[in-house]
Structure formats: structure tokens, C-alpha cells
Amino acid sequence: MKFATIFARITLTKQQKTQLMFKKDRYNDRILQELTKNGRLPNSELAEIIGLSPSACLRRVQELESSGLIKGYRAILDNELMGNNFIAYVGIGLNEHSTESQLAFEQAIKLAKDVKECHNVTGAFEYLLRIETKDIKSFKLFHADVLGVISQVSTITTHVVMDSPKDDRS
């Protein structure tokens, strides 16, 4: 009975659970570093780069995936070739600082296809959005027809991207 009572009271944070599910060492650090640069790197090449056998390397990658540390793999698209030549970061201030207001704004913004990122931040505004559109004219329509009709929005501050000398997402 005592064992069951003690066992039931053990709770772990998500970070603690992840740490138990994978070993943090130089091999896993290298695997993560290489897969961050190229998620399509064949296992045989990855194993050679980090100095493990292909089977040991694959086992480690699978452990990192099942632990949730590696959330997935995706293609990085060229904005210009996709026709998105205008990028802006937009700060959004809400007229109410309540959970209800935040949830309503987040729900509305999830439907906006031009919003590529939405972050709840501290500072002068509550949200920072990354917007990608075809051009300034398209952004103006987004500004008025999407942001302008969300009732929780009180302020909109736009920062247009002129160049991106460093962008680790690409």
C-alpha cells in the first residue's frame, strides 16, 4: 500500500520526462545539429558524420523522435518563388488583457493563411505575427480585411522586412 501511494504522487514535468526518454550526450547533440541543417540526410551519411554505426545512429534518431524532442521534418519553401515577396512582422495590442480575449484573438488568427507565425510576447504589445503576402497591396487588404475586423485588436504596429542576412529557418 505504501509503495502505491508513493508511486502515485510522483509527477514529472514534460522536460523531465523527455530527459528520461533520451540521453543527452555528444552523439545526440551532433545528430540534432546535423538533422537541423538537413532533415533529409540519409541515416548512413549521418552515422558516418557523427562516428556511429548506422544501426546505432538509427536507434538514437528513433529515440529522439519518440521522446518528442524531434517534432517532425518539413520542406522550406522559397518565398519569392511562391509569390510571397512581402514579409512583415506585426505587433498586435489587444483592447482587453483577459484569457478570453487572447483565446478569441488566437482562434481568429489561426484562420488567416497569410499569418505564418503567431507568438504571445511581453512588452509593448501582446502578439507578434509574421505575415507573408504577395506585395504591399495584398498586405494592405490583409491589414484591413483580417486584422481590422478582429474585435479584440486595439493596436497594429508593422515592421516591414527589407532583408534577412540571417534566417536559420531556411
Secondary structure as the mmCIF struct_conf table of DSSP 4:
data_model
#
loop_
_struct_conf.conf_type_id
_struct_conf.id
_struct_conf.beg_label_comp_id
_struct_conf.beg_label_asym_id
_struct_conf.beg_label_seq_id
_struct_conf.end_label_comp_id
_struct_conf.end_label_asym_id
_struct_conf.end_label_seq_id
HELX_RH_AL_P HELX_RH_AL_P1 LYS A 2 ALA A 8
TURN_TY1_P TURN_TY1_P1 ARG A 9 ARG A 9
HELX_RH_AL_P HELX_RH_AL_P2 LYS A 14 MET A 21
BEND BEND1 PHE A 22 PHE A 22
BEND BEND2 ASP A 25 ASP A 25
HELX_RH_AL_P HELX_RH_AL_P3 ARG A 26 LYS A 37
TURN_TY1_P TURN_TY1_P2 GLY A 39 ARG A 40
HELX_RH_AL_P HELX_RH_AL_P4 ASN A 43 ILE A 50
TURN_TY1_P TURN_TY1_P3 GLY A 51 GLY A 51
HELX_RH_AL_P HELX_RH_AL_P5 PRO A 54 SER A 66
TURN_TY1_P TURN_TY1_P4 SER A 67 GLY A 68
BEND BEND3 LEU A 69 ILE A 70
HELX_LH_PP_P HELX_LH_PP_P1 ALA A 75 LEU A 77
TURN_TY1_P TURN_TY1_P5 ASN A 79 GLY A 83
STRN STRN1 PHE A 86 LEU A 94
BEND BEND4 ASN A 95 ASN A 95
BEND BEND5 SER A 98 SER A 98
HELX_RH_AL_P HELX_RH_AL_P6 THR A 99 LYS A 110
TURN_TY1_P TURN_TY1_P6 LEU A 111 LEU A 111
TURN_TY1_P TURN_TY1_P7 LYS A 113 ASP A 114
STRN STRN2 VAL A 115 ASN A 120
BEND BEND6 THR A 122 GLU A 126
STRN STRN3 TYR A 127 THR A 133
BEND BEND7 LYS A 134 ASP A 135
HELX_RH_AL_P HELX_RH_AL_P7 ILE A 136 ASP A 145
TURN_TY1_P TURN_TY1_P8 VAL A 146 VAL A 146
HELX_RH_3T_P HELX_RH_3T_P1 LEU A 147 VAL A 149
TURN_TY1_P TURN_TY1_P9 SER A 151 GLN A 152
STRN STRN4 VAL A 153 VAL A 160
BEND BEND8 PRO A 165 PRO A 165
TURN_TY1_P TURN_TY1_P10 ASP A 168 ARG A 169
#
